[in-house]
């Protein structure tokens, strides 16, 4: 196993982000980085550190009347010729720089330097966010050690251009099956072409008008889209089935059951199989801790378009926000990068809020 230099939590938040990028941590291979984070946090006297697999929890225990959780995942998608890091002007390039080692660096720096926050803080650095939910380190904590996640507010350092994105959309994937009848293509009139018949499904999608509900003053935009289609048997066979895969991104005022019911209603008359689903998260901006954080940052929150682990906190009854450096549209790209100025800004906002 390759040896990496120890993490210096006092090196400055940008240098720390660069150091994190240079320790490869693709999903299921986070151990070297988790080891380095654990070793660094163990040197901080005001923190209680707990490890579960390759997930680290570091907590202050000052008896404050309020506790907040600041978290980020350690894993990245597979490398694409984008290691080690490099710097161009204000931009830090490298695998995971945006999603989300810039944000993890902010949380680690705060964990080390804020010894007496005005709120107790739980810092969580977890594994396997970029893969199937059954591997997710945050969910593993919720299942095994839920007490470690108790908080009045959770802030995930997901890239949000150093702005607040509240809540998140739910997501659902369904397969809509269109039947036909096989026949030789030379005698096509003897069959029913399922691919041709799938036009009815596509017509419903093309005419679909998505909702745009307003929740806690934020407008969420829904979407129902075809994301895949499969059909065909051979070059001389009329196909007897065509399956259209659709993705429904729904606002957090709808439950999973309501979202499923809606999709089935849109495709009434067709066989619909739900193949994947995850609930959304309400913004929770009416909660005192969330409102106080928004006031401290001094920015108008936006709705989160997409799904993040804030939904896991919502399921636990904890309001959660996304607040981290980086443009989420750059996540998982070969040229992934994060503005160093945004790393610094997130660090300053959170430090001020924790110490004001």
N, C-alpha and C positions, 0 to 999 in steps of 0.2 A: 504493500500500500504506500502511495506517495505521501511523503511528509510535507506539511505546509507550515509556514511560520505561524507562531501563536497570534491570535487576534489581539490587537491593542485597542481597547475600548476608549482610550483617551487620545487617540491619534487624530481626532477630527472626523466629523461625520462623513465627509466626502472620501477621505482616505480609507475610512472603515468600509464604505460601500465598495470601493475598488478592491479591497482585500477580500471581501465576501464574494465578489464576482469571480475572483481568481481561484476559489476553491470549488471545483465542480461538484454539483449536487443534484444531478438528474433524479427524478422520482425513483424511489426504491434504492437509491445510492446516496442518501443524505448523511450516512454515518460520519465521514470525515469532517463535514461541516458541523454536524451536531456535536461531535467531540470537541471541536474548537470552540464552539459557542459555550458549551458546558464548562470547559476549562477557564474561559474568560469570566463567565458569570460567577464561578466559584471563588474568584478573587475579590468579589465585591461584598464587603462586610454587612451592608444593610439589607441584603437580599436573602431570602430563603429559596433555595433552588431544588426543584424536583424534576426528575427525568422519567419519561415513559416511552420506551422504545427510542425513536429518534426525534422525540418531541420534548422541548424544554419549557418549564414554567418557572418563572422567577417572580417573587412577591415581596412587597413591603408589608410589614405587620405592625403598623403604628397605632392601630385602634382608631383610625379616622372614621367619621360617620358615613363616609361615602367611599366606594371602591370602583375604580374604572379598570377596564382591561384593554391593553394595547397588544395587538397580535399581527403576525405575519408568517407566511409559509417559507420554509427553507428550500424547497425543491424548485427545479426548473424543468422545462421541456428539454428534449435532446439537443445537444450542441449542433451548430451549423456553421463551422469555421468561424465562430465568434468568441473564442477565448485565446489568450487572456484579454483583460480590459484594455482599452485605449481611450485617450482623451483628445477631443477636438474642440477647441474653444470652450464653451460652457457645457459641452455634452460629454457624458461618461458612457462609452459604448461597451457592450459585452453581454454575454448570455446571463439573463436574469437581472440585468441592471435596472430595467423598468419593472419587471414582474418577477420578484418584487424586492430585490436585495437593496435597492435604494431605501425603501421603506423599512426593511429589517434593520439597516444601519441606523436609521433614526431611532427606532425602538431600543436597540442595544446601547446607543450612546446615552439615551435618557435613563435607561436602567442603571448605568454605571454612575452617572453624574448627579442625579437628583436623589439625594439621600433622604430628604425630609419633604416629600410632596405634601401638598395640602389635602390631597385625596390619597388613600392607599391605592397602589397600582399593582396589577397582575400583568406581567409580560409573558406572552406565549409565542414560542417559535416552533412551528409544527411541520410535520412531514407529509408528503403525498397528497398535496392539494391538486396537482395537475393531472391526476389519474382517477380511476373509478372511485366512487364515493366510499366503497367498502374499505379502502385503504387509508382514507383521510385521517390524519393524526388528530385533528381537532374533534372529529366525531368520536374517535377512540377515547379521548379524554371525557367527552360527554357521556359515553357509555360506561366507562370504568371509574373515573374520578371526577364526577360532575361538580363536586364542591370546589375544585380548583378553578372552575369557570364562573363562579358566582360574581356578579358585578352589577352596578347600577347603570352602566353604559359600557358598550364595547366599541372600540375603534380599530378597524382593520386597515392596515397600511397598504391596501390595494391601490394601484396607480389611478389617480383621479385628477391629474394635473394640479396637484397641491390645492385642490378645492374639496368641498364636502359634497359627497354623493350619498343621499339618504335612502335606506331600504334597498330593495332590489326586485327585479322582475322574477316571476316564476317561469319555469320552462317545462314543456311537455313535448315529447315526440310520439307520433302515432303513424301507423301504417294503414293506409286506406286501400283495401283490395277490390279490384274490379274484375268480375268474372267474364269468361268468354267460353267458346267451344272450339276445340281443335279441329283443324281440317287441313288437307293438302293445299298449299297456296295456289296450285293450278286449278283448284275447285273451291276458291275462296267463299263462294256463295253458300257452301255447305257448312261453314263455320261461323262463329261470332268472334270478331277481332277485339280482344280485351284491350289492346293498346289504343285502338281507335275509340273504344268506349270510355277510356280514361279521360278523354277530353271533357266529359261532364264534371269530373273532379277538378280539373284545371280551371274550368269556367267558374266554378263556385269560388275558387281561390282568387281569380282575377277580379271578381265582382265584390269580394269581401270588403267590408268597411270596418276597420279596427277601432276599438274604443280608445278614448283619450281621457281617462278619469283623472280628477284632481284629488289628491290625498295629502292632507297636512299642507295645503298650499302648493304642492308640487304636481306637475302634470306628467303622468306616465303614459307612454305610447305603446299600445299593444301591436302585435304582428302575428299573422298566420301565413306561413310560407311553405311552398314545396321546396324541399331540400334534397330530394332524391327520387328517382323513378327506375323501376326495373321491370322487365318483361321480355318475352321472346323465348322460343324453344330452339329453332333452327332456321336456316335461311329459306326453307321451303315448307314451313309450318305456320299456320295461323295460330297465334298464341291464345291460350285459354285462361291466362291470368296476367294482370298488370297491377303492380303495387306502387302507390305514390306515398312517399314518406313526407310528412308535414311536421313543422316545428311551430308550436304555439308559444309565444312569449307573452305572458299575461301579467297584468298589474297586480300588486300585492293585496288588493281588496278582494281578490278571488282566491278561494281555497283550491287545493288540488281537485277535490271532488267536483267543485263548480266548473273548473277548467275542463275536466274530462267530459262532463255533461255538455258543455258548450261545444266542444269539438265533435262529439257524437251528433249533436243537433245540426251542426253545419253540414255534416256528411250523412245525413239521414238517408237511409236506403242502401248504404254501402256497409260492408263489414269493416269495422274500425278496431285495431288492436293497439293498445297503449304499450309502448316499448321502453319508455324512460320518462321520469317525472321528478321535479324538485319544486318545493313551494317557494313562493316569494317571501319578502320580509317587509312589513310595514315600516315607514320611516321613523315613527316614534318621536317626532320632533316636539311633541307636547310634553314629553317627560322632562323633569327639571334638569337632570344631568346633561341631556342632549341639548336642551335650549341654552344652557350655560356655555357649553362648548361652542355652539354656533355663534353666540354673542362674543365669546373670547376671540374666535378666529376672525370675526368681522366680515364674513362672506355670505352671500346668499346661497343656500344649499341648492343642489340640483337633484333631480330624480336619477337613480341609477338604472341605466339601460343595460341589462345583462344580469347574470346570476353570480353572486359571490357568497362566501361563507357567512356573511351577515345573516343569511337565512337560518343558519344553525343556531345563532344566538336568539333570533326571533322565536324559534321553536322552544327555547328555554325561558322565554318571557323577558329577555334582556334586549332593550333597544340597542341598535347597532348602526354605525355609520362607516362609510368608506372615506379614508382621508390619507392620501399618499402621493409621493412624487411620481411623475411620469405620465405619458399619454397612453391610455389603455389600448389604443389602436396599434401601438408599436410592439405590444407584447407578443412573444413567440415568433418574431420576425428575425431574419438574419442580421439586420442592421439595428436591432433593439438598442435603445439608448435612453438616458434620462438626463434632463437638465440638472446640473449640479446646483444651480440657484434654487430649484424646487426642493431638492434635498435639504438645503440650508433653511429654506422658508418653513417647511414642515417641522423641522427640528425646533426652530425658534418659536413657532406658534404653540406647539405642544409643551415645550419647556415653560413658556410663560403661563400657560393654563395650569400646569401642574405645580407652579411655584408662586402664583400671584398672591 
